[in-house]
Amino acid sequence: MADLSTNYMGLKLKNPIILGASNLVSKPEIIEELEEAGIAAIVYKSLFEEQIQLESIQMEEELHEYEERNAEMTRLFPNMEHAGPKEHLFNLKTLKNNVRVPVIASLNAIYEPTWVDYARELEQTGVDALEINLYATPGYFEVEGEKVEYKQVQIVESVKKAVKIPVSVKLSPFYTNTLNFIKKLDEVGADGYVLFNRFFQPDIDIQDEIFFYPWELTREKDYQLALRYAGLLYGNMDASICGTRGISGAEDIVKMLLAGVDTVQVVSAIYRKQPACVTTMLNDLTTWMNDKGYKSLADFRGKLSRKNMKDPFTYQRAQYVDILMKAEEVFKKYPMV
């Protein structure tokens, strides 16, 4: 029987499939089904500092909307304040106490002090690890990329010093040199990297001529960028590697493991195929390993990484030359007439 167990940031997992951060955790029946299906760990939905700030502002506006209408009406409502992250922390702790697999908290903050404060509060819920989401949406021409990276490295360093649990960084691929940036994060002690964050992008309704933000699941092959970077990172750091985006079946998981990941995160496949798809993925992964004669994930993890490939050009630009030289094959597969 193939051994599917793996190690992720020091956490011993029974297999490499993790539930990624999503609202699926809001439904206890779904979580129960996922545990039965074999999910190895759960990333709880993200705590967003911006959402807390917005809710707090909205509450203040609603409480003061009808004040000072006449001389007798000095205050309409008693003194109240927004609960901040308390509800999120309570729900996270409840989940942690009711599942048998490791739980990882997820954090999106804005300012360095609040990154640290929220990280500490999340740790106190008893979670097994913390996933912090780094992002920077370009909005000003004057902001230099080097300053953005420096600030983000400082955030990771501060969070690592503030908590004792493992800390992974969920990254955007939009850096001038993503490998160099990850190296900087490695130097300040990050325990793992999740490749890559998926951002909701705006679209335009051409009838009403307005922007809107469509909620879309990942597509097949969305994992390919993560596949490439996993292959480049494997063997060059002690931190764990987790692949995400577009993981829909065992075949995708095998590819990611061959490139060098320790784990994968799955969300969209569960929305599409229900929690039982996790069992199917695990069974298919086991079958593939048995057919290949692999007894454990370690037997083939990173086998096709740059470190273990004999062809030095596999992960380099030379592959584009090879693709262009085979352009005629495209016409054979997709004839124009």
C-alpha distance (Angstrom), angle and dihedral (degrees) to the residues before:
residue distance angle dihedral
M1 . . .
A2 3.80 . .
D3 3.80 116.4 .
L4 3.82 108.5 -131.1
S5 3.81 96.5 180.0
T6 3.79 119.7 125.5
N7 3.77 141.6 174.8
Y8 3.80 120.1 -118.3
M9 3.82 117.0 -176.4
G10 3.80 89.0 -30.0
L11 3.80 93.1 -48.9
K12 3.78 113.1 124.3
L13 3.81 107.6 -135.1
K14 3.80 126.0 -171.4
N15 3.81 91.0 -136.3
P16 3.83 138.4 -4.9
I17 3.84 99.2 -100.0
I18 3.83 116.1 106.9
L19 3.78 127.3 177.6
G20 3.81 105.5 -120.5
A21 3.80 123.6 -135.8
S22 3.81 109.3 -70.2
N23 3.79 145.3 123.6
L24 3.80 89.5 -90.8
V25 3.81 86.4 94.0
S26 3.81 89.0 66.5
K27 3.81 90.7 72.7
P28 3.84 113.1 69.4
E29 3.80 91.6 -165.1
I30 3.82 90.2 58.0
I31 3.79 92.0 49.4
E32 3.81 90.3 50.0
E33 3.80 90.4 51.4
L34 3.80 91.4 48.1
E35 3.79 91.6 52.0
E36 3.79 90.1 50.4
A37 3.81 89.6 47.8
G38 3.80 90.3 55.8
I39 3.80 107.0 -101.3
A40 3.82 108.0 171.6
A41 3.82 100.8 -152.7
I42 3.79 140.7 -5.6
V43 3.79 129.6 -132.4
Y44 3.79 107.4 -154.4
K45 3.81 117.9 -135.6
S46 3.78 114.5 -83.5
L47 3.76 125.6 -86.5
F48 3.82 103.6 -132.6
E49 3.79 116.7 -157.6
E50 3.82 90.1 -162.9
Q51 3.80 91.2 56.7
I52 3.80 91.6 51.4
Q53 3.80 91.3 49.5
L54 3.81 92.4 48.4
E55 3.81 93.0 48.8
S56 3.80 90.3 48.6
I57 3.82 92.0 52.0
Q58 3.80 92.0 47.0
M59 3.79 91.0 50.3
E60 3.79 92.1 51.5
E61 3.80 91.1 50.1
E62 3.80 92.4 50.2
L63 3.81 93.7 47.1
H64 3.81 93.1 51.8
E65 3.80 99.0 37.1
Y66 3.82 96.3 101.3
E67 3.78 100.7 30.5
E68 3.79 125.9 121.2
R69 3.80 93.8 23.3
N70 3.82 93.9 138.2
A71 3.77 141.1 -2.2
E72 3.80 94.8 -89.1
M73 3.81 94.8 47.2
T74 3.80 107.1 77.8
R75 3.81 95.7 146.4
L76 3.77 128.6 9.3
F77 3.81 98.0 -174.7
P78 3.83 132.0 40.3
N79 3.80 118.3 -108.7
M80 3.79 108.1 -75.2
E81 3.76 135.4 164.7
H82 3.78 134.7 -163.4
A83 3.80 114.9 -91.9
G84 3.79 91.9 -131.8
P85 3.80 113.7 -159.3
K86 3.83 95.1 -17.2
E87 3.81 95.8 107.0
H88 3.80 91.7 47.8
L89 3.80 91.6 48.3
F90 3.81 92.0 47.6
N91 3.81 92.7 51.0
L92 3.79 91.6 45.4
K93 3.80 91.9 51.5
T94 3.81 90.7 47.3
L95 3.81 90.8 53.6
K96 3.80 91.8 47.2
N97 3.80 90.6 52.7
N98 3.79 93.1 49.5
V99 3.79 104.3 47.5
R100 3.79 132.5 71.7
V101 3.80 97.6 -145.7
P102 3.82 130.5 74.3
V103 3.81 116.1 -81.7
I104 3.79 122.9 -147.3
A105 3.81 121.4 -160.8
S106 3.81 120.0 -140.0
L107 3.80 124.8 -147.2
N108 3.81 135.6 -167.1
A109 3.80 111.7 179.0
I110 3.80 136.1 159.3
Y111 3.79 112.1 -150.2
E112 3.80 125.9 47.9
P113 3.84 95.0 -122.0
T114 3.80 92.1 51.9
W115 3.80 91.9 46.4
V116 3.80 86.5 59.1
D117 3.81 96.3 41.2
Y118 3.79 94.3 49.4
A119 3.81 91.9 43.3
R120 3.80 89.8 56.7
E121 3.80 92.4 47.4
L122 3.80 91.5 49.4
E123 3.80 90.6 49.6
Q124 3.81 90.2 53.9
T125 3.81 91.0 62.2
G126 3.80 88.0 71.5
V127 3.82 98.0 -109.4
D128 3.79 117.7 161.0
A129 3.81 97.4 -131.0
L130 3.79 144.2 -6.1
E131 3.81 129.3 -122.5
I132 3.79 115.1 -160.5
N133 3.79 120.7 -163.0
L134 3.79 115.8 -140.3
Y135 3.77 119.1 -163.2
A136 3.78 140.1 145.5
T137 3.77 120.4 -169.1
P138 3.82 109.7 -152.8
G139 3.79 109.0 -121.1
Y140 3.78 105.4 145.1
F141 3.79 129.9 54.0
E142 3.80 92.4 -147.6
V143 3.82 97.6 61.6
E144 3.80 111.6 99.1
G145 3.78 119.5 -140.9
E146 3.80 92.1 -131.3
K147 3.81 90.5 59.6
V148 3.80 91.6 50.3
E149 3.80 91.2 52.2
Y150 3.81 92.7 45.4
K151 3.80 91.3 53.4
Q152 3.80 92.5 48.5
V153 3.79 92.7 49.5
Q154 3.82 88.5 51.5
I155 3.80 90.1 52.5
V156 3.80 92.6 52.7
E157 3.80 91.5 46.5
S158 3.82 92.0 49.7
V159 3.80 93.4 48.1
K160 3.80 91.7 47.9
K161 3.81 90.4 53.4
A162 3.81 91.9 47.2
V163 3.82 100.1 53.1
K164 3.79 136.5 44.2
I165 3.80 98.6 -151.1
P166 3.83 121.6 89.6
V167 3.81 115.8 -83.7
S168 3.79 124.2 -149.8
V169 3.79 125.0 -171.2
K170 3.79 120.3 -137.8
L171 3.76 104.1 -152.1
S172 3.74 141.1 -157.4
P173 3.82 114.1 -134.4
F174 3.81 90.6 -137.4
Y175 3.79 101.5 104.8
T176 3.79 126.7 114.8
N177 3.80 88.0 -120.5
T178 3.79 110.9 9.6
L179 3.81 92.0 -175.8
N180 3.79 92.1 55.7
F181 3.80 91.4 48.4
I182 3.80 91.5 50.5
K183 3.80 88.5 50.2
K184 3.82 88.8 56.5
L185 3.81 90.4 50.1
D186 3.79 89.2 48.6
E187 3.79 90.2 55.1
V188 3.83 91.4 57.8
G189 3.79 92.5 49.6
A190 3.81 110.5 -96.6
D191 3.82 108.8 171.5
G192 3.79 98.7 -153.4
Y193 3.80 146.5 1.0
V194 3.79 127.3 -136.8
L195 3.81 112.1 -153.8
F196 3.02 110.5 -126.7
N197 3.79 142.3 -2.7
R198 3.79 116.1 -143.8
F199 3.79 115.4 -140.8
F200 3.77 125.3 -158.0
Q201 3.78 106.9 -118.2
P202 3.82 125.2 -155.2
D203 3.77 122.7 -111.5
I204 3.81 132.3 -169.4
D205 3.78 127.8 -117.9
I206 3.82 101.1 -144.8
Q207 3.84 93.4 -163.9
D208 3.81 97.3 54.8
E209 3.82 92.0 24.6
I210 3.78 93.9 -133.1
F211 3.78 137.1 124.1
F212 3.78 119.4 -108.1
Y213 3.79 135.2 174.9
P214 3.81 112.5 -129.1
W215 3.79 117.4 -151.7
E216 3.78 105.1 -134.8
L217 3.78 134.6 170.3
T218 3.79 120.2 -128.1
R219 3.78 118.3 -89.3
E220 3.78 131.6 -128.7
K221 3.80 113.7 -80.0
D222 3.82 92.1 22.1
Y223 3.79 85.3 123.2
Q224 3.81 93.8 68.3
L225 3.80 96.9 94.7
A226 3.80 90.0 49.7
L227 3.81 88.5 47.7
R228 3.79 90.6 56.4
Y229 3.80 95.3 48.6
A230 3.80 93.3 43.8
G231 3.79 87.8 56.7
L232 3.79 90.8 50.2
L233 3.82 95.1 46.1
Y234 3.79 99.7 44.4
G235 3.79 112.9 109.3
N236 3.79 94.3 9.7
M237 3.81 99.5 89.3
D238 3.77 142.4 24.9
A239 3.82 94.1 -127.3
S240 3.80 121.4 101.2
I241 3.80 123.5 -105.6
C242 3.79 124.2 -140.3
G243 3.81 123.7 -173.4
T244 3.77 123.5 -151.7
R245 3.83 143.7 164.9
G246 3.79 120.6 73.5
I247 3.82 99.1 13.1
S248 3.80 100.5 152.1
G249 3.80 106.6 153.7
A250 3.79 148.3 4.8
E251 3.80 91.7 -83.5
D252 3.81 90.1 61.8
I253 3.80 91.0 47.5
V254 3.81 91.6 51.2
K255 3.80 90.7 51.2
M256 3.79 91.9 50.7
L257 3.80 92.3 48.0
L258 3.80 91.7 49.2
A259 3.81 88.1 53.1
G260 3.80 90.7 51.8
V261 3.81 114.4 -92.9
D262 3.80 122.3 142.6
T263 3.79 94.7 -153.8
V264 3.80 143.2 0.9
Q265 3.78 131.4 -140.6
V266 3.79 120.2 -136.4
V267 3.81 128.9 -166.7
S268 3.81 114.2 131.9
A269 3.81 93.5 51.1
I270 3.80 89.5 56.7
Y271 3.80 91.8 50.5
R272 3.80 89.8 50.1
K273 3.80 101.5 38.8
Q274 3.83 104.8 22.7
P275 3.85 125.4 -117.2
A276 3.80 92.5 -66.7
C277 3.81 88.5 75.0
V278 3.81 87.9 77.6
T279 3.81 89.8 64.8
T280 3.80 89.9 49.5
M281 3.81 91.2 51.1
L282 3.80 92.0 49.9
N283 3.80 93.4 47.2
D284 3.80 91.9 48.3
L285 3.81 91.4 47.1
T286 3.80 89.9 51.2
T287 3.81 91.4 49.0
W288 3.82 91.9 50.7
M289 3.81 91.8 49.3
N290 3.80 92.3 48.2
D291 3.80 91.2 49.0
K292 3.81 90.3 50.7
G293 3.79 94.2 43.9
Y294 3.81 94.9 -117.2
K295 3.81 114.5 149.2
S296 3.80 97.3 -172.1
L297 3.80 141.1 13.1
A298 3.80 89.3 -108.5
D299 3.81 88.9 65.0
F300 3.79 91.9 71.3
R301 3.80 108.3 12.1
G302 3.78 109.3 125.6
K303 3.80 92.7 6.4
L304 3.81 89.5 133.3
S305 3.80 97.2 36.9
R306 3.78 119.7 121.5
K307 3.79 89.2 -106.5
N308 3.81 92.1 60.1
M309 3.81 100.4 34.9
K310 3.79 118.2 102.9
D311 3.80 91.8 -155.3
P312 3.85 105.1 79.3
F313 3.80 91.9 -162.3
T314 3.81 98.3 58.4
Y315 3.80 92.4 98.7
Q316 3.80 96.7 29.6
R317 3.78 135.6 88.5
A318 3.82 91.5 -95.3
Q319 3.80 87.7 83.2
Y320 3.82 88.6 71.8
V321 3.80 89.7 60.2
D322 3.79 89.7 53.0
I323 3.82 91.3 50.2
L324 3.81 93.1 49.0
M325 3.79 91.5 49.3
K326 3.79 88.6 56.9
A327 3.81 94.6 50.3
E328 3.82 91.7 120.9
E329 3.80 89.1 66.7
V330 3.80 89.0 63.9
F331 3.80 90.9 58.7
K332 3.79 90.4 49.2
K333 3.80 91.0 52.9
Y334 3.81 95.4 40.7
P335 3.83 107.2 28.9
M336 3.81 114.6 -163.6
V337 3.78 93.4 -147.3
